[in-house]
Every structure is written in C-alpha cells, then in structure tokens.
C-alpha cells in the first residue's frame, strides 16, 4: 500500500494542450450569479468559426417569415417581444451593430415562437434552431 501512495503522490496529471486550455477557460470564466448558480462562458475556438459558413441570408429569411406571422397576431407579437427583451435583460443575448455583424465572424441563430395553449405556466416558448444549415 505504501508503494501505491508513493506512486500516486508523484504522478502529476499529464494534461493535453486542449485539456489545459479547457481548464484555463473554466478557471478564467467561472462565476456565480445572484441566485448562487455557477455560470461559465461557452468555450469558443475562433479559428473554427470560419468553418461554420454563412447563414445570414437563411436566418434573415426566417426572421421575415416570423415578422409576417407576428404582424397578423398582436398578442403573439407582444409575448414574443417580451421574451426577447427578457433575454437581453438576462444577458443571454445582446444587440450588435450591422458593422459588427459584417466585420466579426458571425453565425446567426434562427428562432421561432411555439404556442402551447394547454400549458398553465408558459404559453409561449421560443425554439432556437442551432442546426440551421449554412453554406457549408
């Protein structure tokens, strides 16, 4: 048993470069919110963003379809607007300028409302389509 503990004490973890980067990212971005929940920024490999391909036109096409639908239903439009404002308030999303959208690598996340009349808690929920096809 003594030999086991000697080996264990001497063994330092041999992290790969990726594991070290992940550990550093966690250490640098972990925090607790006012409710005590842990928050960690999503890891992002900037060099991988360019491989996503452009999906701006497809996302804007879907957005125009949503706007048309919201134009026909004022109650839905109000609920949807409230949801988006809450997302901004909570820091889940932020507005960017058109210049930022053109100069920084960007991938647009299409979304649409889903209404569940039978739900007693939340009648409207927003579904994000992270698997939306891009040009690549």
DSSP file (Angstrom, degrees, kcal/mol; ACC not computed):
  #  RESIDUE AA STRUCTURE BP1 BP2  ACC     N-H-->O    O-->H-N    N-H-->O    O-->H-N    TCO  KAPPA ALPHA  PHI   PSI    X-CA   Y-CA   Z-CA
    1    1 A X     >        0   0    0      0, 0.0     4,-1.9     0, 0.0     5,-0.2   0.000 360.0 360.0 360.0 -36.6    0.0    0.0    0.0
    2    2 A X  H  >  +     0   0    0      1,-0.2     4,-1.9     2,-0.2     5,-0.2   0.902 360.0  51.9 -62.2 -41.1    2.9    2.3    0.8
    3    3 A X  H  > S+     0   0    0      1,-0.2     4,-2.3     2,-0.2    -1,-0.2   0.878 106.4  55.5 -62.7 -37.8    4.3    1.9   -2.8
    4    4 A X  H  > S+     0   0    0      1,-0.2     4,-2.7     2,-0.2    -1,-0.2   0.936 108.3  46.7 -60.0 -47.2    0.9    2.8   -4.2
    5    5 A X  H  X S+     0   0    0     -4,-1.9     4,-2.5     1,-0.2    -1,-0.2   0.848 110.0  53.6 -67.3 -33.1    0.7    6.1   -2.3
    6    6 A X  H  X S+     0   0    0     -4,-1.9     4,-1.7     2,-0.2    -1,-0.2   0.925 111.6  45.4 -64.9 -43.5    4.3    7.0   -3.3
    7    7 A X  H  X S+     0   0    0     -4,-2.3     4,-1.5     1,-0.2    -2,-0.2   0.924 113.6  49.7 -65.1 -44.1    3.3    6.4   -7.0
    8    8 A X  H  < S+     0   0    0     -4,-2.7    -2,-0.2     1,-0.2    -1,-0.2   0.893 110.2  50.2 -62.3 -41.4    0.1    8.4   -6.6
    9    9 A X  H  < S+     0   0    0     -4,-2.5    -1,-0.2     1,-0.2    -2,-0.2   0.856 113.5  45.4 -66.4 -34.9    1.9   11.3   -4.9
   10   10 A X  H  < S+     0   0    0     -4,-1.7     2,-0.8    -5,-0.2    -1,-0.2   0.730  90.3  96.5 -80.8 -22.6    4.5   11.5   -7.7
   11   11 A X     <  -     0   0    0     -4,-1.5     2,-0.4    -5,-0.1    -4,-0.0  -0.565  55.4-170.8 -76.7 111.1    2.0   11.2  -10.5
   12   12 A X        -     0   0    0     -2,-0.8     2,-0.1     1,-0.0    -2,-0.1  -0.827  36.0 -98.9 -97.1 141.1    1.2   14.7  -11.8
   13   13 A X        -     0   0    0     -2,-0.4     2,-1.1     1,-0.1    -1,-0.0  -0.354  27.7-143.6 -62.7 132.9   -1.6   14.8  -14.3
   14   14 A X        -     0   0    0     -2,-0.1     2,-0.2    -3,-0.0    -1,-0.1  -0.762  24.4-168.0 -97.8  88.4   -0.3   15.0  -17.9
   15   15 A X        -     0   0    0     -2,-1.1     2,-0.0     1,-0.1     0, 0.0  -0.531  16.6-127.2 -78.7 142.3   -2.9   17.2  -19.5
   16   16 A X     >  -     0   0    0     -2,-0.2     4,-2.3     1,-0.1     5,-0.2  -0.288  32.6-101.4 -73.4 171.1   -3.0   17.6  -23.2
   17   17 A X  H  > S+     0   0    0      1,-0.2     4,-2.5     2,-0.2     5,-0.2   0.919 125.1  50.2 -61.3 -43.5   -2.9   21.1  -24.7
   18   18 A X  H  > S+     0   0    0      1,-0.2     4,-2.4     2,-0.2    -1,-0.2   0.905 110.4  49.1 -62.2 -42.3   -6.7   21.0  -25.3
   19   19 A X  H  > S+     0   0    0      2,-0.2     4,-2.5     1,-0.2    -1,-0.2   0.886 111.1  50.1 -65.9 -37.9   -7.3   19.9  -21.7
   20   20 A X  H  X S+     0   0    0     -4,-2.3     4,-2.6     2,-0.2    -2,-0.2   0.920 111.0  48.7 -65.5 -43.9   -5.1   22.7  -20.4
   21   21 A X  H  X S+     0   0    0     -4,-2.5     4,-2.6     2,-0.2    -2,-0.2   0.905 112.2  49.3 -61.6 -41.3   -6.9   25.3  -22.5
   22   22 A X  H  X S+     0   0    0     -4,-2.4     4,-2.5     2,-0.2    -2,-0.2   0.923 111.3  48.7 -63.9 -45.4  -10.2   23.9  -21.2
   23   23 A X  H  X S+     0   0    0     -4,-2.5     4,-2.6     1,-0.2    -2,-0.2   0.918 113.2  47.5 -61.0 -44.5   -9.1   24.1  -17.6
   24   24 A X  H  X S+     0   0    0     -4,-2.6     4,-2.5     2,-0.2    -2,-0.2   0.906 110.6  52.0 -64.1 -41.9   -7.8   27.6  -18.0
   25   25 A X  H  X S+     0   0    0     -4,-2.6     4,-1.8     2,-0.2    -2,-0.2   0.930 111.6  46.9 -60.5 -45.5  -11.0   28.7  -19.8
   26   26 A X  H  X S+     0   0    0     -4,-2.5     4,-1.8     1,-0.2     3,-0.3   0.951 113.5  47.3 -61.5 -49.4  -13.1   27.3  -16.9
   27   27 A X  H  < S+     0   0    0     -4,-2.6    -1,-0.2     1,-0.2    -2,-0.2   0.870 115.6  46.1 -60.4 -38.0  -10.9   28.9  -14.2
   28   28 A X  H  < S+     0   0    0     -4,-2.5    -1,-0.2    -5,-0.2    -2,-0.2   0.749 122.6  31.7 -78.7 -24.7  -11.0   32.3  -16.1
   29   29 A X  H  < S+     0   0    0     -4,-1.8    12,-0.3    -3,-0.3    -2,-0.2   0.492  85.0 112.8-116.8  -3.4  -14.7   32.5  -16.8
   30   30 A X     <  +     0   0    0     -4,-1.8     2,-0.3    -5,-0.2    10,-0.2  -0.490  36.4 148.8 -74.2 139.8  -16.5   30.7  -13.9
   31   31 A X  E     -A   39   0A   0      8,-2.0     8,-3.1    -2,-0.2     2,-0.4  -0.935  41.0-116.0-154.3 174.3  -18.6   32.8  -11.7
   32   32 A X  E     -A   38   0A   0     -2,-0.3     6,-0.2     6,-0.2     2,-0.1  -0.970  24.4-139.6-120.6 138.1  -21.8   32.6   -9.6
   33   33 A X    >   -     0   0    0      4,-2.6     3,-2.0    -2,-0.4     6,-0.0  -0.228  40.0 -87.1 -85.2-177.8  -24.9   34.6  -10.3
   34   34 A X  T 3  S+     0   0    0      1,-0.3    -1,-0.1     2,-0.1    -2,-0.0   0.713 128.7  55.5 -66.5 -18.9  -27.1   36.3   -7.6
   35   35 A X  T 3  S-     0   0    0      2,-0.1    -1,-0.3     3,-0.0     3,-0.1   0.437 120.0-108.0 -90.1  -0.5  -29.0   33.0   -7.2
   36   36 A X  S <  S+     0   0    0     -3,-2.0     2,-0.2     1,-0.3    -2,-0.1   0.470  72.8 140.1  89.6   2.0  -25.9   31.1   -6.5
   37   37 A X        -     0   0    0      1,-0.1    -4,-2.6    -5,-0.0    -1,-0.3  -0.539  55.1-115.3 -79.9 145.6  -25.8   29.2   -9.8
   38   38 A X  E     -A   32   0A   0     -6,-0.2     2,-0.4    -2,-0.2    -6,-0.2  -0.591  29.6-165.2 -79.2 140.5  -22.5   28.7  -11.5
   39   39 A X  E     +A   31   0A   0     -8,-3.1    -8,-2.0    -2,-0.3     2,-0.4  -0.994   8.8 179.1-128.0 132.4  -22.0   30.3  -14.8
   40   40 A X        -     0   0    0     -2,-0.4   -10,-0.2   -10,-0.2     2,-0.1  -0.999  31.1-118.7-132.6 130.8  -19.3   29.5  -17.3
   41   41 A X        -     0   0    0     -2,-0.4   -12,-0.1   -12,-0.3     2,-0.1  -0.425  40.2-102.3 -65.8 140.8  -18.9   31.2  -20.7
   42   42 A X        -     0   0    0     -2,-0.1     2,-0.2     1,-0.1    -1,-0.1  -0.397  38.6-112.9 -62.8 136.4  -19.2   28.8  -23.6
   43   43 A X        -     0   0    0     -2,-0.1     2,-0.4    -3,-0.1    -1,-0.1  -0.493  37.1-169.9 -71.0 142.9  -15.8   27.9  -25.0
   44   44 A X        -     0   0    0     -2,-0.2     2,-0.9    -3,-0.1     3,-0.1  -0.983  20.0-152.6-140.3 124.6  -15.3   29.2  -28.5
   45   45 A X    >>  -     0   0    0     -2,-0.4     3,-1.7     1,-0.2     4,-0.8  -0.852  11.0-160.4 -96.3 105.7  -12.5   28.4  -30.9
   46   46 A X  H >> S+     0   0    0     -2,-0.9     3,-0.8     1,-0.3     4,-0.6   0.840  89.0  57.9 -57.5 -35.8  -12.3   31.5  -33.1
   47   47 A X  H 34 S+     0   0    0      1,-0.2    -1,-0.3     2,-0.2     4,-0.2   0.738 102.8  55.8 -68.6 -19.7  -10.5   29.7  -35.9
   48   48 A X  H X4 S+     0   0    0     -3,-1.7     3,-1.2     1,-0.2     4,-0.4   0.702  88.7  76.7 -83.0 -20.5  -13.4   27.2  -36.1
   49   49 A X  H X< S+     0   0    0     -4,-0.8     3,-1.7    -3,-0.8     4,-0.5   0.874  87.2  59.1 -58.3 -38.5  -16.0   30.0  -36.7
   50   50 A X  G >< S+     0   0    0     -4,-0.6     3,-0.5     1,-0.3    -1,-0.3   0.751  97.8  61.4 -65.7 -21.3  -14.9   30.4  -40.3
   51   51 A X  G <  S+     0   0    0     -3,-1.2    -1,-0.3    -4,-0.2    -2,-0.2   0.631  86.6  75.6 -78.6 -13.1  -15.8   26.8  -40.9
   52   52 A X  G <  S-     0   0    0     -3,-1.7    84,-0.5    -4,-0.4    -1,-0.2   0.830  92.1-145.2 -67.9 -30.6  -19.5   27.4  -40.0
   53   53 A X    <   -     0   0    0     -3,-0.5     2,-0.4    -4,-0.5    -1,-0.1  -0.033  29.7 -55.1  83.6 166.1  -20.2   29.1  -43.3
   54   54 A X        +     0   0    0      1,-0.1    81,-1.3    53,-0.1    53,-0.1  -0.667  52.4 158.7 -85.5 127.6  -22.5   32.0  -43.9
   55   55 A X     >  +     0   0    0     -2,-0.4     4,-2.6    51,-0.2     5,-0.2   0.194  41.1 110.3-127.4  14.1  -26.1   31.5  -42.8
   56   56 A X  H  > S+     0   0    0      1,-0.2     4,-2.7     2,-0.2     5,-0.2   0.915  78.8  48.3 -59.2 -47.1  -27.1   35.2  -42.6
   57   57 A X  H  > S+     0   0    0      1,-0.2     4,-2.1     2,-0.2    -1,-0.2   0.910 113.4  47.1 -62.6 -42.9  -29.5   35.1  -45.6
   58   58 A X  H  > S+     0   0    0      2,-0.2     4,-2.1     1,-0.2    -1,-0.2   0.919 113.4  48.5 -65.5 -42.7  -31.3   32.0  -44.4
   59   59 A X  H  X S+     0   0    0     -4,-2.6     4,-2.1     1,-0.2    -2,-0.2   0.903 112.3  48.3 -64.5 -41.4  -31.6   33.4  -40.9
   60   60 A X  H  X S+     0   0    0     -4,-2.7     4,-2.3    -5,-0.2    -1,-0.2   0.855 108.1  55.3 -68.8 -33.6  -33.0   36.7  -42.2
   61   61 A X  H  X S+     0   0    0     -4,-2.1     4,-1.8    -5,-0.2    -2,-0.2   0.942 110.2  45.5 -61.3 -47.0  -35.4   34.9  -44.5
   62   62 A X  H  X S+     0   0    0     -4,-2.1     4,-2.2     1,-0.2    -2,-0.2   0.886 110.4  54.8 -63.5 -37.6  -36.8   33.0  -41.5
   63   63 A X  H  X S+     0   0    0     -4,-2.1     4,-2.7     1,-0.2    -1,-0.2   0.904 105.8  51.5 -62.8 -41.4  -36.9   36.3  -39.5
   64   64 A X  H  X S+     0   0    0     -4,-2.3     4,-2.0     1,-0.2    -1,-0.2   0.880 108.3  52.3 -63.8 -36.6  -39.0   37.9  -42.2
   65   65 A X  H  X S+     0   0    0     -4,-1.8     4,-2.1     2,-0.2    -2,-0.2   0.911 110.4  48.1 -63.9 -41.6  -41.4   34.9  -42.0
   66   66 A X  H  X S+     0   0    0     -4,-2.2     4,-3.0     2,-0.2     5,-0.2   0.919 109.2  53.1 -64.3 -43.6  -41.7   35.4  -38.3
   67   67 A X  H  X S+     0   0    0     -4,-2.7     4,-2.0     1,-0.2    -1,-0.2   0.900 108.6  50.2 -59.3 -40.0  -42.3   39.1  -38.7
   68   68 A X  H  X S+     0   0    0     -4,-2.0     4,-0.8     2,-0.2    -1,-0.2   0.922 112.3  47.3 -63.3 -43.7  -45.1   38.4  -41.1
   69   69 A X  H >X S+     0   0    0     -4,-2.1     3,-0.8     1,-0.2     4,-0.6   0.910 112.3  49.2 -63.9 -42.8  -46.7   35.9  -38.6
   70   70 A X  H >< S+     0   0    0     -4,-3.0     3,-0.6     1,-0.2     7,-0.4   0.817 103.4  61.9 -67.2 -29.8  -46.3   38.4  -35.8
   71   71 A X  H 3< S+     0   0    0     -4,-2.0    -1,-0.2    -5,-0.2    -2,-0.2   0.752 104.9  48.0 -66.0 -23.6  -47.9   41.1  -37.9
   72   72 A X  H << S+     0   0    0     -3,-0.8     2,-0.4    -4,-0.8    -1,-0.2   0.608 114.6  46.4 -90.6 -13.6  -51.1   39.0  -38.1
   73   73 A X    <X  -     0   0    0     -3,-0.6     4,-2.3    -4,-0.6    -1,-0.2  -0.849  59.0-176.5-136.4  97.1  -51.3   38.3  -34.3
   74   74 A X  H  > S+     0   0    0     -2,-0.4     4,-2.3     1,-0.2     5,-0.2   0.858  86.4  53.0 -63.6 -37.3  -50.7   41.3  -32.0
   75   75 A X  H  > S+     0   0    0      2,-0.2     4,-2.3     1,-0.2    -1,-0.2   0.930 111.2  45.9 -65.0 -44.4  -50.9   39.1  -28.8
   76   76 A X  H  > S+     0   0    0      1,-0.2     4,-2.7     2,-0.2     5,-0.2   0.906 111.4  53.1 -63.0 -41.8  -48.2   36.8  -30.1
   77   77 A X  H  X S+     0   0    0     -4,-2.3     4,-2.4    -7,-0.4    -2,-0.2   0.902 109.4  48.9 -60.5 -42.0  -46.1   39.7  -31.2
   78   78 A X  H  X S+     0   0    0     -4,-2.3     4,-2.3     2,-0.2    -1,-0.2   0.926 113.0  46.3 -64.5 -46.0  -46.3   41.2  -27.7
   79   79 A X  H  X S+     0   0    0     -4,-2.3     4,-2.2     2,-0.2    -2,-0.2   0.898 113.5  49.5 -63.4 -40.9  -45.4   38.0  -26.0
   80   80 A X  H  X S+     0   0    0     -4,-2.7     4,-2.4     2,-0.2    -2,-0.2   0.910 110.3  49.8 -66.1 -42.8  -42.5   37.4  -28.4
   81   81 A X  H  X S+     0   0    0     -4,-2.4     4,-2.5    -5,-0.2    -2,-0.2   0.916 110.1  51.3 -61.5 -44.2  -41.2   40.9  -27.9
   82   82 A X  H  X S+     0   0    0     -4,-2.3     4,-2.3     1,-0.2    -2,-0.2   0.904 109.1  51.2 -59.8 -42.2  -41.4   40.4  -24.1
   83   83 A X  H  X S+     0   0    0     -4,-2.2     4,-2.3     1,-0.2    -2,-0.2   0.939 111.3  46.8 -61.0 -47.2  -39.4   37.2  -24.4
   84   84 A X  H  X S+     0   0    0     -4,-2.4     4,-2.0     1,-0.2    -2,-0.2   0.894 111.5  51.0 -64.2 -39.8  -36.7   38.8  -26.5
   85   85 A X  H  X S+     0   0    0     -4,-2.5     4,-2.6     1,-0.2    -1,-0.2   0.883 109.6  51.2 -64.4 -37.7  -36.4   41.8  -24.1
   86   86 A X  H  X S+     0   0    0     -4,-2.3     4,-2.7     2,-0.2     6,-0.2   0.907 107.3  53.1 -65.3 -41.2  -36.1   39.4  -21.1
   87   87 A X  H  X>S+     0   0    0     -4,-2.3     5,-2.0     2,-0.2     6,-1.1   0.894 111.3  46.2 -60.7 -39.9  -33.3   37.5  -23.0
   88   88 A X  H ><5S+     0   0    0     -4,-2.0     3,-1.0     4,-0.2    -2,-0.2   0.936 112.3  50.6 -67.0 -45.7  -31.5   40.8  -23.4
   89   89 A X  H 3<5S+     0   0    0     -4,-2.6    -2,-0.2     1,-0.3    -1,-0.2   0.881 110.8  48.8 -58.7 -40.3  -32.1   41.8  -19.8
   90   90 A X  H 3<5S-     0   0    0     -4,-2.7    -1,-0.3    -5,-0.1    -2,-0.2   0.592 114.4-117.6 -77.3 -10.5  -30.7   38.4  -18.5
   91   91 A X  T <<5S+     0   0    0     -3,-1.0    -3,-0.2    -4,-0.6    -2,-0.1   0.623  78.5 126.0  84.0  13.1  -27.7   38.7  -20.7
   92   92 A X  S   <S+     0   0    0     -5,-2.0     2,-0.3    -6,-0.2    -4,-0.2   0.739  82.3   8.1 -75.1 -22.3  -28.5   35.7  -22.8
   93   93 A X        -     0   0    0     -6,-1.1     2,-0.3    -9,-0.1    -2,-0.3  -0.968  68.5-158.7-149.5 163.5  -28.2   37.7  -26.0
   94   94 A X        -     0   0    0     -2,-0.3     2,-0.2    -3,-0.1    -6,-0.0  -0.986  26.2-104.9-145.0 154.9  -27.1   41.2  -26.9
   95   95 A X        -     0   0    0     -2,-0.3     2,-0.3    -7,-0.0    -2,-0.0  -0.540  34.0-165.1 -76.5 142.8  -27.6   43.6  -29.8
   96   96 A X        -     0   0    0     -2,-0.2     2,-0.1     3,-0.0    -1,-0.0  -0.945  21.4-112.7-125.7 153.3  -24.8   44.1  -32.2
   97   97 A X     >  -     0   0    0     -2,-0.3     4,-2.2     1,-0.1     5,-0.2  -0.414  28.4-112.8 -78.4 158.5  -24.4   46.8  -34.8
   98   98 A X  H  > S+     0   0    0      1,-0.2     4,-1.4     2,-0.2     5,-0.1   0.851 119.7  56.7 -58.0 -32.9  -24.5   46.0  -38.5
   99   99 A X  H  > S+     0   0    0      2,-0.2     4,-2.3     1,-0.2     5,-0.3   0.926 106.7  47.9 -64.9 -44.1  -20.8   46.8  -38.7
  100  100 A X  H  > S+     0   0    0      1,-0.2     4,-2.5     2,-0.2    -2,-0.2   0.900 108.8  54.6 -62.2 -39.9  -20.0   44.2  -36.0
  101  101 A X  H  < S+     0   0    0     -4,-2.2    -1,-0.2     1,-0.2    -2,-0.2   0.819 114.4  40.8 -64.2 -29.7  -22.1   41.6  -37.9
  102  102 A X  H  < S+     0   0    0     -4,-1.4    -1,-0.2    -3,-0.2    -2,-0.2   0.799 121.1  39.2 -87.7 -30.7  -20.1   42.2  -41.0
  103  103 A X  H  < S+     0   0    0     -4,-2.3     2,-0.3    -5,-0.1    -2,-0.2   0.788 107.7  61.4 -95.1 -28.9  -16.6   42.5  -39.6
  104  104 A X  S  < S-     0   0    0     -4,-2.5     2,-0.2    -5,-0.3     0, 0.0  -0.696  98.5 -95.2 -95.7 150.7  -16.6   39.9  -36.8
  105  105 A X        -     0   0    0     -2,-0.3     2,-0.4     2,-0.0    -2,-0.1  -0.480  57.1-177.8 -60.6 129.2  -17.1   36.2  -37.5
  106  106 A X        -     0   0    0     -2,-0.2     2,-0.4    -5,-0.1   -51,-0.2  -0.968  27.9-171.1-136.1 147.5  -20.8   35.6  -37.0
  107  107 A X        -     0   0    0     -2,-0.4     2,-0.3   -53,-0.1   -53,-0.1  -0.971  24.2-139.4-135.8 122.4  -23.3   32.8  -37.1
  108  108 A X        -     0   0    0     -2,-0.4     2,-0.8     1,-0.0   -49,-0.0  -0.617   5.8-145.3 -88.5 139.3  -27.0   33.7  -36.8
  109  109 A X        -     0   0    0     -2,-0.3    21,-0.1    22,-0.0    -1,-0.0  -0.848  15.2-147.2-108.1  98.2  -29.3   31.6  -34.7
  110  110 A X        +     0   0    0     -2,-0.8    19,-2.9    19,-0.5     2,-0.3  -0.260  22.7 178.0 -62.3 151.6  -32.8   31.4  -36.2
  111  111 A X  E     -B  128   0B   0     17,-0.2     2,-0.3   -52,-0.2    17,-0.2  -0.968  12.6-172.3-150.1 161.1  -35.7   31.1  -33.8
  112  112 A X  E     -B  127   0B   0     15,-1.8    15,-2.8    -2,-0.3     2,-0.2  -0.989  28.1-103.9-155.5 154.5  -39.4   31.0  -33.8
  113  113 A X  E     -B  126   0B   0     -2,-0.3     2,-0.4    13,-0.2    13,-0.2  -0.531  23.8-162.8 -82.3 147.2  -42.3   31.0  -31.3
  114  114 A X  E     -B  125   0B   0     11,-2.9    11,-2.2    -2,-0.2     2,-0.5  -0.998   8.8-152.9-127.2 127.1  -44.2   28.0  -30.3
  115  115 A X  E     -B  124   0B   0     -2,-0.4     2,-0.5     9,-0.2     9,-0.2  -0.854  11.7-175.2-103.0 131.0  -47.6   28.4  -28.6
  116  116 A X    >   -     0   0    0      7,-3.2     3,-1.3    -2,-0.5    -2,-0.0  -0.850   1.4-177.6-124.1  94.2  -49.0   25.9  -26.2
  117  117 A X  T 3  S+     0   0    0     -2,-0.5    -1,-0.1     1,-0.3     6,-0.1   0.811  81.4  58.6 -60.9 -31.6  -52.5   26.9  -25.2
  118  118 A X  T 3  S+     0   0    0     -3,-0.1    -1,-0.3     5,-0.1     2,-0.2   0.669  81.8 105.2 -75.5 -15.5  -52.9   24.0  -22.9
  119  119 A X    <   -     0   0    0     -3,-1.3    -3,-0.1     1,-0.1     4,-0.0  -0.443  54.2-162.5 -70.4 134.6  -49.8   25.0  -20.8
  120  120 A X  S    S+     0   0    0     -2,-0.2    -1,-0.1     2,-0.1     3,-0.1   0.699  86.0  34.7 -88.5 -20.0  -50.7   26.5  -17.4
  121  121 A X  S    S+     0   0    0      1,-0.3     2,-0.6     2,-0.0    -2,-0.0   0.904 126.5  15.9 -98.2 -62.1  -47.3   28.1  -16.9
  122  122 A X        +     0   0    0      1,-0.1    -1,-0.3    -6,-0.0    -3,-0.1  -0.935  51.0 178.1-123.1 110.7  -45.8   29.3  -20.2
  123  123 A X  S    S+     0   0    0     -2,-0.6    -7,-3.2    -3,-0.1     2,-0.5   0.843  75.4  47.6 -77.0 -33.9  -48.0   29.6  -23.2
  124  124 A X  E     +B  115   0B   0     -9,-0.2     2,-0.3    -7,-0.1    -9,-0.2  -0.909  62.0 169.0-111.8 134.3  -45.2   30.9  -25.4
  125  125 A X  E     -B  114   0B   0    -11,-2.2   -11,-2.9    -2,-0.5     2,-0.5  -0.977  27.0-132.0-134.6 154.2  -41.7   29.4  -25.8
  126  126 A X  E     -B  113   0B   0     -2,-0.3     2,-0.5   -13,-0.2   -13,-0.2  -0.904  14.0-152.6-109.6 131.2  -39.1   30.2  -28.3
  127  127 A X  E     -B  112   0B   0    -15,-2.8   -15,-1.8    -2,-0.5     2,-0.4  -0.897   6.5-152.7-105.9 126.5  -37.3   27.5  -30.1
  128  128 A X  E     -B  111   0B   0     -2,-0.5     2,-1.0   -17,-0.2   -17,-0.2  -0.831   6.0-147.3 -99.4 135.1  -33.8   28.2  -31.4
  129  129 A X    >   +     0   0    0    -19,-2.9     3,-1.4    -2,-0.4   -19,-0.5  -0.709  27.2 165.2-105.3  80.8  -32.6   26.2  -34.4
  130  130 A X  T 3  S+     0   0    0     -2,-1.0    -1,-0.2     1,-0.3   -19,-0.0   0.638  74.3  61.5 -70.9 -13.7  -28.8   25.7  -33.8
  131  131 A X  T 3  S+     0   0    0     -3,-0.1    -1,-0.3     2,-0.0     3,-0.1   0.213  72.0 141.6 -97.8  16.0  -28.7   23.1  -36.6
  132  132 A X    <   -     0   0    0     -3,-1.4   -73,-0.1   -22,-0.1   -74,-0.0  -0.342  58.1-109.3 -57.1 132.6  -29.8   25.5  -39.2
  133  133 A X        -     0   0    0      2,-0.1     2,-0.2     1,-0.1    -1,-0.1  -0.303  35.4-168.0 -65.8 146.7  -27.9   24.8  -42.4
  134  134 A X        -     0   0    0    -82,-0.1   -79,-0.2    -3,-0.1   -81,-0.1  -0.603  44.9 -83.9-120.0-174.1  -25.3   27.2  -43.7
  135  135 A X              0   0    0    -81,-1.3   -82,-0.1     1,-0.3   -80,-0.1   0.709 360.0 360.0 -69.1 -16.9  -23.5   27.4  -47.0
  136  136 A X              0   0    0    -84,-0.5    -1,-0.3   -82,-0.1   -83,-0.1   0.410 360.0 360.0-106.7 360.0  -21.0   24.8  -45.8
